[in-house]
Amino acid sequence: MPIRVTINAEPREIPEGTSVEGLLHLLGVTAHRVAVEVNAAVVTRSRHATTTLAPGDFIEVVTFVGGG
């Protein structure tokens, strides 16, 4: 059953029980190049697999871009 969350200000449905790691996989994002916040709290990379998302969560995924 899908749940509704907001990712980078966009409403989206994801499978119930999705972890941050699973979300990044769904989005096609490489974990070592992003920072993730859930409800304004930073989720460290070491907790991506164990942090389960809940209905109504607000998630920010920020991708690091190198440049000169």
mmCIF file as Biopython writes it, N, C-alpha, C and O atoms, coordinates in Angstrom:
data_model
#
loop_
_atom_site.group_PDB
_atom_site.id
_atom_site.type_symbol
_atom_site.label_atom_id
_atom_site.label_alt_id
_atom_site.label_comp_id
_atom_site.label_asym_id
_atom_site.label_entity_id
_atom_site.label_seq_id
_atom_site.pdbx_PDB_ins_code
_atom_site.Cartn_x
_atom_site.Cartn_y
_atom_site.Cartn_z
_atom_site.occupancy
_atom_site.B_iso_or_equiv
_atom_site.auth_seq_id
_atom_site.auth_asym_id
_atom_site.pdbx_PDB_model_num
ATOM 1   N N  . MET A ? 1  ? 0.852  -1.182 0.000   1.0 0.0 1  A 1 
ATOM 2   C CA . MET A ? 1  ? 0.000  0.000  0.000   1.0 0.0 1  A 1 
ATOM 3   C C  . MET A ? 1  ? 0.897  1.244  0.000   1.0 0.0 1  A 1 
ATOM 4   O O  . MET A ? 1  ? 1.799  1.346  0.831   1.0 0.0 1  A 1 
ATOM 5   N N  . PRO A ? 2  ? 0.668  2.166  -0.895  1.0 0.0 2  A 1 
ATOM 6   C CA . PRO A ? 2  ? 1.521  3.367  -0.952  1.0 0.0 2  A 1 
ATOM 7   C C  . PRO A ? 2  ? 1.193  4.358  0.164   1.0 0.0 2  A 1 
ATOM 8   O O  . PRO A ? 2  ? 0.076  4.405  0.680   1.0 0.0 2  A 1 
ATOM 9   N N  . ILE A ? 3  ? 2.209  5.149  0.514   1.0 0.0 3  A 1 
ATOM 10  C CA . ILE A ? 3  ? 2.021  6.251  1.450   1.0 0.0 3  A 1 
ATOM 11  C C  . ILE A ? 3  ? 2.365  7.540  0.712   1.0 0.0 3  A 1 
ATOM 12  O O  . ILE A ? 3  ? 3.086  7.525  -0.286  1.0 0.0 3  A 1 
ATOM 13  N N  . ARG A ? 4  ? 1.842  8.648  1.213   1.0 0.0 4  A 1 
ATOM 14  C CA . ARG A ? 4  ? 2.081  9.943  0.581   1.0 0.0 4  A 1 
ATOM 15  C C  . ARG A ? 4  ? 3.104  10.720 1.406   1.0 0.0 4  A 1 
ATOM 16  O O  . ARG A ? 4  ? 2.937  10.906 2.611   1.0 0.0 4  A 1 
ATOM 17  N N  . VAL A ? 5  ? 4.163  11.170 0.736   1.0 0.0 5  A 1 
ATOM 18  C CA . VAL A ? 5  ? 5.201  11.992 1.353   1.0 0.0 5  A 1 
ATOM 19  C C  . VAL A ? 5  ? 5.452  13.188 0.437   1.0 0.0 5  A 1 
ATOM 20  O O  . VAL A ? 5  ? 4.922  13.251 -0.672  1.0 0.0 5  A 1 
ATOM 21  N N  . THR A ? 6  ? 6.252  14.124 0.902   1.0 0.0 6  A 1 
ATOM 22  C CA . THR A ? 6  ? 6.646  15.263 0.083   1.0 0.0 6  A 1 
ATOM 23  C C  . THR A ? 6  ? 8.156  15.220 -0.073  1.0 0.0 6  A 1 
ATOM 24  O O  . THR A ? 6  ? 8.893  15.236 0.913   1.0 0.0 6  A 1 
ATOM 25  N N  . ILE A ? 7  ? 8.614  15.165 -1.330  1.0 0.0 7  A 1 
ATOM 26  C CA . ILE A ? 7  ? 10.038 15.099 -1.628  1.0 0.0 7  A 1 
ATOM 27  C C  . ILE A ? 7  ? 10.428 16.356 -2.390  1.0 0.0 7  A 1 
ATOM 28  O O  . ILE A ? 7  ? 9.948  16.596 -3.498  1.0 0.0 7  A 1 
ATOM 29  N N  . ASN A ? 8  ? 11.304 17.157 -1.788  1.0 0.0 8  A 1 
ATOM 30  C CA . ASN A ? 8  ? 11.737 18.423 -2.403  1.0 0.0 8  A 1 
ATOM 31  C C  . ASN A ? 8  ? 10.529 19.236 -2.876  1.0 0.0 8  A 1 
ATOM 32  O O  . ASN A ? 8  ? 10.485 19.710 -4.012  1.0 0.0 8  A 1 
ATOM 33  N N  . ALA A ? 9  ? 9.561  19.385 -1.985  1.0 0.0 9  A 1 
ATOM 34  C CA . ALA A ? 9  ? 8.353  20.188 -2.178  1.0 0.0 9  A 1 
ATOM 35  C C  . ALA A ? 9  ? 7.365  19.593 -3.178  1.0 0.0 9  A 1 
ATOM 36  O O  . ALA A ? 9  ? 6.411  20.267 -3.563  1.0 0.0 9  A 1 
ATOM 37  N N  . GLU A ? 10 ? 7.570  18.345 -3.610  1.0 0.0 10 A 1 
ATOM 38  C CA . GLU A ? 10 ? 6.655  17.694 -4.547  1.0 0.0 10 A 1 
ATOM 39  C C  . GLU A ? 10 ? 5.960  16.517 -3.859  1.0 0.0 10 A 1 
ATOM 40  O O  . GLU A ? 10 ? 6.636  15.614 -3.367  1.0 0.0 10 A 1 
ATOM 41  N N  . PRO A ? 11 ? 4.618  16.509 -3.815  1.0 0.0 11 A 1 
ATOM 42  C CA . PRO A ? 11 ? 3.915  15.351 -3.251  1.0 0.0 11 A 1 
ATOM 43  C C  . PRO A ? 11 ? 4.202  14.110 -4.094  1.0 0.0 11 A 1 
ATOM 44  O O  . PRO A ? 11 ? 4.288  14.180 -5.320  1.0 0.0 11 A 1 
ATOM 45  N N  . ARG A ? 12 ? 4.349  12.972 -3.411  1.0 0.0 12 A 1 
ATOM 46  C CA . ARG A ? 12 ? 4.655  11.732 -4.124  1.0 0.0 12 A 1 
ATOM 47  C C  . ARG A ? 12 ? 4.180  10.544 -3.301  1.0 0.0 12 A 1 
ATOM 48  O O  . ARG A ? 12 ? 4.155  10.597 -2.072  1.0 0.0 12 A 1 
ATOM 49  N N  . GLU A ? 13 ? 3.806  9.478  -3.987  1.0 0.0 13 A 1 
ATOM 50  C CA . GLU A ? 13 ? 3.461  8.238  -3.311  1.0 0.0 13 A 1 
ATOM 51  C C  . GLU A ? 13 ? 4.625  7.269  -3.446  1.0 0.0 13 A 1 
ATOM 52  O O  . GLU A ? 13 ? 5.208  7.111  -4.518  1.0 0.0 13 A 1 
ATOM 53  N N  . ILE A ? 14 ? 4.949  6.620  -2.320  1.0 0.0 14 A 1 
ATOM 54  C CA . ILE A ? 14 ? 6.011  5.622  -2.301  1.0 0.0 14 A 1 
ATOM 55  C C  . ILE A ? 14 ? 5.471  4.392  -1.573  1.0 0.0 14 A 1 
ATOM 56  O O  . ILE A ? 14 ? 4.487  4.496  -0.841  1.0 0.0 14 A 1 
ATOM 57  N N  . PRO A ? 15 ? 6.093  3.238  -1.760  1.0 0.0 15 A 1 
ATOM 58  C CA . PRO A ? 15 ? 5.619  2.045  -1.055  1.0 0.0 15 A 1 
ATOM 59  C C  . PRO A ? 15 ? 5.759  2.179  0.464   1.0 0.0 15 A 1 
ATOM 60  O O  . PRO A ? 15 ? 6.747  2.723  0.956   1.0 0.0 15 A 1 
ATOM 61  N N  . GLU A ? 16 ? 4.777  1.688  1.189   1.0 0.0 16 A 1 
ATOM 62  C CA . GLU A ? 16 ? 4.842  1.666  2.647   1.0 0.0 16 A 1 
ATOM 63  C C  . GLU A ? 16 ? 6.073  0.879  3.077   1.0 0.0 16 A 1 
ATOM 64  O O  . GLU A ? 16 ? 6.388  -0.149 2.477   1.0 0.0 16 A 1 
ATOM 65  N N  . GLY A ? 17 ? 6.772  1.348  4.108   1.0 0.0 17 A 1 
ATOM 66  C CA . GLY A ? 17 ? 7.952  0.672  4.612   1.0 0.0 17 A 1 
ATOM 67  C C  . GLY A ? 17 ? 9.242  1.063  3.911   1.0 0.0 17 A 1 
ATOM 68  O O  . GLY A ? 17 ? 10.294 0.487  4.187   1.0 0.0 17 A 1 
ATOM 69  N N  . THR A ? 18 ? 9.175  2.043  3.000   1.0 0.0 18 A 1 
ATOM 70  C CA . THR A ? 18 ? 10.369 2.483  2.277   1.0 0.0 18 A 1 
ATOM 71  C C  . THR A ? 18 ? 11.338 3.182  3.226   1.0 0.0 18 A 1 
ATOM 72  O O  . THR A ? 18 ? 10.946 4.048  4.008   1.0 0.0 18 A 1 
ATOM 73  N N  . SER A ? 19 ? 12.597 2.796  3.147   1.0 0.0 19 A 1 
ATOM 74  C CA . SER A ? 19 ? 13.647 3.454  3.925   1.0 0.0 19 A 1 
ATOM 75  C C  . SER A ? 19 ? 14.220 4.608  3.102   1.0 0.0 19 A 1 
ATOM 76  O O  . SER A ? 19 ? 13.918 4.749  1.917   1.0 0.0 19 A 1 
ATOM 77  N N  . VAL A ? 20 ? 15.039 5.420  3.739   1.0 0.0 20 A 1 
ATOM 78  C CA . VAL A ? 20 ? 15.731 6.480  2.996   1.0 0.0 20 A 1 
ATOM 79  C C  . VAL A ? 20 ? 16.572 5.848  1.886   1.0 0.0 20 A 1 
ATOM 80  O O  . VAL A ? 20 ? 16.585 6.342  0.759   1.0 0.0 20 A 1 
ATOM 81  N N  . GLU A ? 21 ? 17.269 4.763  2.200   1.0 0.0 21 A 1 
ATOM 82  C CA . GLU A ? 21 ? 18.060 4.062  1.195   1.0 0.0 21 A 1 
ATOM 83  C C  . GLU A ? 21 ? 17.187 3.602  0.022   1.0 0.0 21 A 1 
ATOM 84  O O  . GLU A ? 21 ? 17.573 3.753  -1.137  1.0 0.0 21 A 1 
ATOM 85  N N  . GLY A ? 22 ? 16.027 3.050  0.319   1.0 0.0 22 A 1 
ATOM 86  C CA . GLY A ? 22 ? 15.099 2.616  -0.720  1.0 0.0 22 A 1 
ATOM 87  C C  . GLY A ? 22 ? 14.583 3.779  -1.546  1.0 0.0 22 A 1 
ATOM 88  O O  . GLY A ? 22 ? 14.425 3.659  -2.761  1.0 0.0 22 A 1 
ATOM 89  N N  . LEU A ? 23 ? 14.320 4.902  -0.894  1.0 0.0 23 A 1 
ATOM 90  C CA . LEU A ? 23 ? 13.856 6.087  -1.613  1.0 0.0 23 A 1 
ATOM 91  C C  . LEU A ? 23 ? 14.917 6.562  -2.595  1.0 0.0 23 A 1 
ATOM 92  O O  . LEU A ? 23 ? 14.609 6.870  -3.746  1.0 0.0 23 A 1 
ATOM 93  N N  . LEU A ? 24 ? 16.155 6.622  -2.145  1.0 0.0 24 A 1 
ATOM 94  C CA . LEU A ? 24 ? 17.225 7.060  -3.043  1.0 0.0 24 A 1 
ATOM 95  C C  . LEU A ? 24 ? 17.330 6.124  -4.240  1.0 0.0 24 A 1 
ATOM 96  O O  . LEU A ? 24 ? 17.575 6.566  -5.362  1.0 0.0 24 A 1 
ATOM 97  N N  . HIS A ? 25 ? 17.144 4.836  -3.999  1.0 0.0 25 A 1 
ATOM 98  C CA . HIS A ? 25 ? 17.153 3.869  -5.101  1.0 0.0 25 A 1 
ATOM 99  C C  . HIS A ? 25 ? 15.993 4.147  -6.064  1.0 0.0 25 A 1 
ATOM 100 O O  . HIS A ? 25 ? 16.178 4.140  -7.281  1.0 0.0 25 A 1 
ATOM 101 N N  . LEU A ? 26 ? 14.796 4.393  -5.513  1.0 0.0 26 A 1 
ATOM 102 C CA . LEU A ? 26 ? 13.633 4.717  -6.359  1.0 0.0 26 A 1 
ATOM 103 C C  . LEU A ? 26 ? 13.873 5.968  -7.198  1.0 0.0 26 A 1 
ATOM 104 O O  . LEU A ? 26 ? 13.431 6.054  -8.344  1.0 0.0 26 A 1 
ATOM 105 N N  . LEU A ? 27 ? 14.577 6.935  -6.616  1.0 0.0 27 A 1 
ATOM 106 C CA . LEU A ? 27 ? 14.848 8.196  -7.304  1.0 0.0 27 A 1 
ATOM 107 C C  . LEU A ? 27 ? 16.036 8.089  -8.260  1.0 0.0 27 A 1 
ATOM 108 O O  . LEU A ? 27 ? 16.271 8.993  -9.063  1.0 0.0 27 A 1 
ATOM 109 N N  . GLY A ? 28 ? 16.782 6.987  -8.176  1.0 0.0 28 A 1 
ATOM 110 C CA . GLY A ? 28 ? 17.963 6.824  -9.018  1.0 0.0 28 A 1 
ATOM 111 C C  . GLY A ? 28 ? 19.118 7.709  -8.593  1.0 0.0 28 A 1 
ATOM 112 O O  . GLY A ? 28 ? 19.911 8.155  -9.422  1.0 0.0 28 A 1 
ATOM 113 N N  . VAL A ? 29 ? 19.207 7.959  -7.291  1.0 0.0 29 A 1 
ATOM 114 C CA . VAL A ? 29 ? 20.223 8.854  -6.742  1.0 0.0 29 A 1 
ATOM 115 C C  . VAL A ? 29 ? 21.295 8.037  -6.027  1.0 0.0 29 A 1 
ATOM 116 O O  . VAL A ? 29 ? 20.972 7.107  -5.287  1.0 0.0 29 A 1 
ATOM 117 N N  . THR A ? 30 ? 22.550 8.369  -6.237  1.0 0.0 30 A 1 
ATOM 118 C CA . THR A ? 30 ? 23.666 7.716  -5.558  1.0 0.0 30 A 1 
ATOM 119 C C  . THR A ? 30 ? 23.844 8.331  -4.174  1.0 0.0 30 A 1 
ATOM 120 O O  . THR A ? 30 ? 24.015 9.544  -4.047  1.0 0.0 30 A 1 
ATOM 121 N N  . ALA A ? 31 ? 23.804 7.501  -3.144  1.0 0.0 31 A 1 
ATOM 122 C CA . ALA A ? 31 ? 23.794 7.970  -1.756  1.0 0.0 31 A 1 
ATOM 123 C C  . ALA A ? 31 ? 25.024 8.785  -1.372  1.0 0.0 31 A 1 
ATOM 124 O O  . ALA A ? 31 ? 24.917 9.700  -0.556  1.0 0.0 31 A 1 
ATOM 125 N N  . HIS A ? 32 ? 26.181 8.477  -1.936  1.0 0.0 32 A 1 
ATOM 126 C CA . HIS A ? 32 ? 27.385 9.200  -1.498  1.0 0.0 32 A 1 
ATOM 127 C C  . HIS A ? 32 ? 27.474 10.615 -2.067  1.0 0.0 32 A 1 
ATOM 128 O O  . HIS A ? 32 ? 28.402 11.353 -1.737  1.0 0.0 32 A 1 
ATOM 129 N N  . ARG A ? 33 ? 26.532 10.997 -2.909  1.0 0.0 33 A 1 
ATOM 130 C CA . ARG A ? 33 ? 26.553 12.339 -3.498  1.0 0.0 33 A 1 
ATOM 131 C C  . ARG A ? 33 ? 25.382 13.208 -3.037  1.0 0.0 33 A 1 
ATOM 132 O O  . ARG A ? 33 ? 25.095 14.231 -3.658  1.0 0.0 33 A 1 
ATOM 133 N N  . VAL A ? 34 ? 24.698 12.813 -1.948  1.0 0.0 34 A 1 
ATOM 134 C CA . VAL A ? 34 ? 23.541 13.577 -1.487  1.0 0.0 34 A 1 
ATOM 135 C C  . VAL A ? 34 ? 23.547 13.756 0.028   1.0 0.0 34 A 1 
ATOM 136 O O  . VAL A ? 34 ? 24.224 13.038 0.763   1.0 0.0 34 A 1 
ATOM 137 N N  . ALA A ? 35 ? 22.775 14.733 0.459   1.0 0.0 35 A 1 
ATOM 138 C CA . ALA A ? 35 ? 22.422 14.897 1.869   1.0 0.0 35 A 1 
ATOM 139 C C  . ALA A ? 35 ? 20.906 14.740 1.940   1.0 0.0 35 A 1 
ATOM 140 O O  . ALA A ? 35 ? 20.184 15.191 1.051   1.0 0.0 35 A 1 
ATOM 141 N N  . VAL A ? 36 ? 20.431 14.097 3.006   1.0 0.0 36 A 1 
ATOM 142 C CA . VAL A ? 36 ? 18.996 13.849 3.143   1.0 0.0 36 A 1 
ATOM 143 C C  . VAL A ? 36 ? 18.522 14.380 4.490   1.0 0.0 36 A 1 
ATOM 144 O O  . VAL A ? 36 ? 19.146 14.146 5.525   1.0 0.0 36 A 1 
ATOM 145 N N  . GLU A ? 37 ? 17.403 15.101 4.451   1.0 0.0 37 A 1 
ATOM 146 C CA . GLU A ? 37 ? 16.712 15.531 5.667   1.0 0.0 37 A 1 
ATOM 147 C C  . GLU A ? 37 ? 15.307 14.949 5.642   1.0 0.0 37 A 1 
ATOM 148 O O  . GLU A ? 37 ? 14.654 14.920 4.599   1.0 0.0 37 A 1 
ATOM 149 N N  . VAL A ? 38 ? 14.853 14.490 6.790   1.0 0.0 38 A 1 
ATOM 150 C CA . VAL A ? 38 ? 13.470 14.050 6.951   1.0 0.0 38 A 1 
ATOM 151 C C  . VAL A ? 38 ? 12.873 14.896 8.064   1.0 0.0 38 A 1 
ATOM 152 O O  . VAL A ? 38 ? 13.341 14.862 9.202   1.0 0.0 38 A 1 
ATOM 153 N N  . ASN A ? 39 ? 11.849 15.646 7.732   1.0 0.0 39 A 1 
ATOM 154 C CA . ASN A ? 39 ? 11.196 16.545 8.687   1.0 0.0 39 A 1 
ATOM 155 C C  . ASN A ? 39 ? 12.208 17.470 9.361   1.0 0.0 39 A 1 
ATOM 156 O O  . ASN A ? 39 ? 12.190 17.658 10.577  1.0 0.0 39 A 1 
ATOM 157 N N  . ALA A ? 40 ? 13.092 18.044 8.537   1.0 0.0 40 A 1 
ATOM 158 C CA . ALA A ? 40 ? 14.100 19.034 8.938   1.0 0.0 40 A 1 
ATOM 159 C C  . ALA A ? 40 ? 15.233 18.467 9.790   1.0 0.0 40 A 1 
ATOM 160 O O  . ALA A ? 40 ? 16.025 19.233 10.338  1.0 0.0 40 A 1 
ATOM 161 N N  . ALA A ? 41 ? 15.328 17.140 9.914   1.0 0.0 41 A 1 
ATOM 162 C CA . ALA A ? 41 ? 16.426 16.512 10.650  1.0 0.0 41 A 1 
ATOM 163 C C  . ALA A ? 41 ? 17.312 15.762 9.660   1.0 0.0 41 A 1 
ATOM 164 O O  . ALA A ? 41 ? 16.825 14.969 8.854   1.0 0.0 41 A 1 
ATOM 165 N N  . VAL A ? 42 ? 18.616 16.020 9.727   1.0 0.0 42 A 1 
ATOM 166 C CA . VAL A ? 42 ? 19.558 15.352 8.829   1.0 0.0 42 A 1 
ATOM 167 C C  . VAL A ? 42 ? 19.590 13.859 9.156   1.0 0.0 42 A 1 
ATOM 168 O O  . VAL A ? 42 ? 19.661 13.465 10.321  1.0 0.0 42 A 1 
ATOM 169 N N  . VAL A ? 43 ? 19.537 13.040 8.110   1.0 0.0 43 A 1 
ATOM 170 C CA . VAL A ? 43 ? 19.670 11.590 8.259   1.0 0.0 43 A 1 
ATOM 171 C C  . VAL A ? 43 ? 21.060 11.224 7.726   1.0 0.0 43 A 1 
ATOM 172 O O  . VAL A ? 43 ? 21.319 11.326 6.527   1.0 0.0 43 A 1 
ATOM 173 N N  . THR A ? 44 ? 21.941 10.802 8.620   1.0 0.0 44 A 1 
ATOM 174 C CA . THR A ? 44 ? 23.294 10.453 8.208   1.0 0.0 44 A 1 
ATOM 175 C C  . THR A ? 44 ? 23.282 9.214  7.326   1.0 0.0 44 A 1 
ATOM 176 O O  . THR A ? 44 ? 22.380 8.381  7.417   1.0 0.0 44 A 1 
ATOM 177 N N  . ARG A ? 45 ? 24.282 9.102  6.482   1.0 0.0 45 A 1 
ATOM 178 C CA . ARG A ? 45 ? 24.370 7.977  5.547   1.0 0.0 45 A 1 
ATOM 179 C C  . ARG A ? 45 ? 24.315 6.639  6.281   1.0 0.0 45 A 1 
ATOM 180 O O  . ARG A ? 45 ? 23.748 5.672  5.772   1.0 0.0 45 A 1 
ATOM 181 N N  . SER A ? 46 ? 24.895 6.585  7.461   1.0 0.0 46 A 1 
ATOM 182 C CA . SER A ? 46 ? 24.893 5.334  8.223   1.0 0.0 46 A 1 
ATOM 183 C C  . SER A ? 46 ? 23.497 4.916  8.678   1.0 0.0 46 A 1 
ATOM 184 O O  . SER A ? 46 ? 23.291 3.764  9.061   1.0 0.0 46 A 1 
ATOM 185 N N  . ARG A ? 47 ? 22.540 5.840  8.640   1.0 0.0 47 A 1 
ATOM 186 C CA . ARG A ? 47 ? 21.157 5.532  9.048   1.0 0.0 47 A 1 
ATOM 187 C C  . ARG A ? 47 ? 20.190 5.434  7.871   1.0 0.0 47 A 1 
ATOM 188 O O  . ARG A ? 47 ? 18.997 5.220  8.083   1.0 0.0 47 A 1 
ATOM 189 N N  . HIS A ? 48 ? 20.668 5.583  6.643   1.0 0.0 48 A 1 
ATOM 190 C CA . HIS A ? 48 ? 19.782 5.520  5.478   1.0 0.0 48 A 1 
ATOM 191 C C  . HIS A ? 48 ? 18.998 4.210  5.417   1.0 0.0 48 A 1 
ATOM 192 O O  . HIS A ? 48 ? 17.803 4.223  5.121   1.0 0.0 48 A 1 
ATOM 193 N N  . ALA A ? 49 ? 19.649 3.086  5.691   1.0 0.0 49 A 1 
ATOM 194 C CA . ALA A ? 49 ? 18.987 1.786  5.578   1.0 0.0 49 A 1 
ATOM 195 C C  . ALA A ? 49 ? 17.987 1.535  6.703   1.0 0.0 49 A 1 
ATOM 196 O O  . ALA A ? 49 ? 17.049 0.756  6.529   1.0 0.0 49 A 1 
ATOM 197 N N  . THR A ? 50 ? 18.172 2.180  7.849   1.0 0.0 50 A 1 
ATOM 198 C CA . THR A ? 50 ? 17.326 1.898  9.010   1.0 0.0 50 A 1 
ATOM 199 C C  . THR A ? 50 ? 16.277 2.970  9.288   1.0 0.0 50 A 1 
ATOM 200 O O  . THR A ? 50 ? 15.464 2.816  10.199  1.0 0.0 50 A 1 
ATOM 201 N N  . THR A ? 51 ? 16.287 4.042  8.521   1.0 0.0 51 A 1 
ATOM 202 C CA . THR A ? 51 ? 15.303 5.112  8.712   1.0 0.0 51 A 1 
ATOM 203 C C  . THR A ? 51 ? 14.139 4.886  7.757   1.0 0.0 51 A 1 
ATOM 204 O O  . THR A ? 51 ? 14.269 5.057  6.545   1.0 0.0 51 A 1 
ATOM 205 N N  . THR A ? 52 ? 12.999 4.499  8.324   1.0 0.0 52 A 1 
ATOM 206 C CA . THR A ? 52 ? 11.808 4.215  7.529   1.0 0.0 52 A 1 
ATOM 207 C C  . THR A ? 52 ? 10.952 5.466  7.435   1.0 0.0 52 A 1 
ATOM 208 O O  . THR A ? 52 ? 10.732 6.164  8.425   1.0 0.0 52 A 1 
ATOM 209 N N  . LEU A ? 53 ? 10.481 5.734  6.243   1.0 0.0 53 A 1 
ATOM 210 C CA . LEU A ? 53 ? 9.660  6.921  6.009   1.0 0.0 53 A 1 
ATOM 211 C C  . LEU A ? 53 ? 8.209  6.637  6.373   1.0 0.0 53 A 1 
ATOM 212 O O  . LEU A ? 53 ? 7.734  5.507  6.254   1.0 0.0 53 A 1 
ATOM 213 N N  . ALA A ? 54 ? 7.512  7.681  6.818   1.0 0.0 54 A 1 
ATOM 214 C CA . ALA A ? 54 ? 6.132  7.554  7.278   1.0 0.0 54 A 1 
ATOM 215 C C  . ALA A ? 54 ? 5.234  8.496  6.483   1.0 0.0 54 A 1 
ATOM 216 O O  . ALA A ? 54 ? 5.709  9.476  5.909   1.0 0.0 54 A 1 
ATOM 217 N N  . PRO A ? 55 ? 3.932  8.198  6.450   1.0 0.0 55 A 1 
ATOM 218 C CA . PRO A ? 55 ? 3.007  9.092  5.755   1.0 0.0 55 A 1 
ATOM 219 C C  . PRO A ? 55 ? 3.142  10.520 6.272   1.0 0.0 55 A 1 
ATOM 220 O O  . PRO A ? 55 ? 3.222  10.751 7.478   1.0 0.0 55 A 1 
ATOM 221 N N  . GLY A ? 56 ? 3.168  11.471 5.348   1.0 0.0 56 A 1 
ATOM 222 C CA . GLY A ? 56 ? 3.244  12.883 5.711   1.0 0.0 56 A 1 
ATOM 223 C C  . GLY A ? 56 ? 4.645  13.420 5.900   1.0 0.0 56 A 1 
ATOM 224 O O  . GLY A ? 56 ? 4.816  14.619 6.120   1.0 0.0 56 A 1 
ATOM 225 N N  . ASP A ? 57 ? 5.665  12.556 5.820   1.0 0.0 57 A 1 
ATOM 226 C CA . ASP A ? 57 ? 7.037  13.031 5.983   1.0 0.0 57 A 1 
ATOM 227 C C  . ASP A ? 57 ? 7.411  14.040 4.900   1.0 0.0 57 A 1 
ATOM 228 O O  . ASP A ? 57 ? 6.973  13.937 3.754   1.0 0.0 57 A 1 
ATOM 229 N N  . PHE A ? 58 ? 8.226  15.013 5.289   1.0 0.0 58 A 1 
ATOM 230 C CA . PHE A ? 58 ? 8.787  15.986 4.364   1.0 0.0 58 A 1 
ATOM 231 C C  . PHE A ? 58 ? 10.263 15.647 4.191   1.0 0.0 58 A 1 
ATOM 232 O O  . PHE A ? 58 ? 11.033 15.684 5.151   1.0 0.0 58 A 1 
ATOM 233 N N  . ILE A ? 59 ? 10.648 15.322 2.978   1.0 0.0 59 A 1 
ATOM 234 C CA . ILE A ? 59 ? 12.003 14.862 2.698   1.0 0.0 59 A 1 
ATOM 235 C C  . ILE A ? 59 ? 12.674 15.840 1.750   1.0 0.0 59 A 1 
ATOM 236 O O  . ILE A ? 59 ? 12.099 16.246 0.740   1.0 0.0 59 A 1 
ATOM 237 N N  . GLU A ? 60 ? 13.895 16.209 2.091   1.0 0.0 60 A 1 
ATOM 238 C CA . GLU A ? 60 ? 14.713 17.034 1.211   1.0 0.0 60 A 1 
ATOM 239 C C  . GLU A ? 60 ? 15.923 16.211 0.814   1.0 0.0 60 A 1 
ATOM 240 O O  . GLU A ? 60 ? 16.640 15.694 1.670   1.0 0.0 60 A 1 
ATOM 241 N N  . VAL A ? 61 ? 16.148 16.092 -0.482  1.0 0.0 61 A 1 
ATOM 242 C CA . VAL A ? 61 ? 17.312 15.391 -1.009  1.0 0.0 61 A 1 
ATOM 243 C C  . VAL A ? 61 ? 18.127 16.428 -1.766  1.0 0.0 61 A 1 
ATOM 244 O O  . VAL A ? 61 ? 17.674 16.979 -2.769  1.0 0.0 61 A 1 
ATOM 245 N N  . VAL A ? 62 ? 19.337 16.690 -1.273  1.0 0.0 62 A 1 
ATOM 246 C CA . VAL A ? 62 ? 20.189 17.697 -1.877  1.0 0.0 62 A 1 
ATOM 247 C C  . VAL A ? 62 ? 21.383 16.999 -2.515  1.0 0.0 62 A 1 
ATOM 248 O O  . VAL A ? 62 ? 22.121 16.278 -1.844  1.0 0.0 62 A 1 
ATOM 249 N N  . THR A ? 63 ? 21.567 17.217 -3.813  1.0 0.0 63 A 1 
ATOM 250 C CA . THR A ? 63 ? 22.664 16.585 -4.538  1.0 0.0 63 A 1 
ATOM 251 C C  . THR A ? 63 ? 23.848 17.534 -4.567  1.0 0.0 63 A 1 
ATOM 252 O O  . THR A ? 63 ? 23.700 18.720 -4.861  1.0 0.0 63 A 1 
ATOM 253 N N  . PHE A ? 64 ? 25.028 17.000 -4.258  1.0 0.0 64 A 1 
ATOM 254 C CA . PHE A ? 64 ? 26.251 17.790 -4.320  1.0 0.0 64 A 1 
ATOM 255 C C  . PHE A ? 64 ? 26.743 17.838 -5.754  1.0 0.0 64 A 1 
ATOM 256 O O  . PHE A ? 64 ? 26.803 16.817 -6.439  1.0 0.0 64 A 1 
ATOM 257 N N  . VAL A ? 65 ? 27.094 19.034 -6.198  1.0 0.0 65 A 1 
ATOM 258 C CA . VAL A ? 65 ? 27.599 19.223 -7.550  1.0 0.0 65 A 1 
ATOM 259 C C  . VAL A ? 65 ? 28.953 19.890 -7.436  1.0 0.0 65 A 1 
ATOM 260 O O  . VAL A ? 65 ? 29.088 20.941 -6.810  1.0 0.0 65 A 1 
ATOM 261 N N  . GLY A ? 66 ? 29.962 19.269 -8.049  1.0 0.0 66 A 1 
ATOM 262 C CA . GLY A ? 66 ? 31.299 19.854 -8.046  1.0 0.0 66 A 1 
ATOM 263 C C  . GLY A ? 66 ? 31.446 20.871 -9.154  1.0 0.0 66 A 1 
ATOM 264 O O  . GLY A ? 66 ? 30.708 20.843 -10.139 1.0 0.0 66 A 1 
ATOM 265 N N  . GLY A ? 67 ? 32.373 21.740 -8.996  1.0 0.0 67 A 1 
ATOM 266 C CA . GLY A ? 67 ? 32.595 22.740 -10.026 1.0 0.0 67 A 1 
ATOM 267 C C  . GLY A ? 67 ? 33.813 23.586 -9.688  1.0 0.0 67 A 1 
ATOM 268 O O  . GLY A ? 67 ? 34.453 23.421 -8.649  1.0 0.0 67 A 1 
ATOM 269 N N  . GLY A ? 68 ? 34.096 24.465 -10.576 1.0 0.0 68 A 1 
ATOM 270 C CA . GLY A ? 68 ? 35.293 25.266 -10.338 1.0 0.0 68 A 1 
ATOM 271 C C  . GLY A ? 68 ? 35.072 26.711 -10.528 1.0 0.0 68 A 1 
ATOM 272 O O  . GLY A ? 68 ? 35.999 27.504 -10.360 1.0 0.0 68 A 1 
#
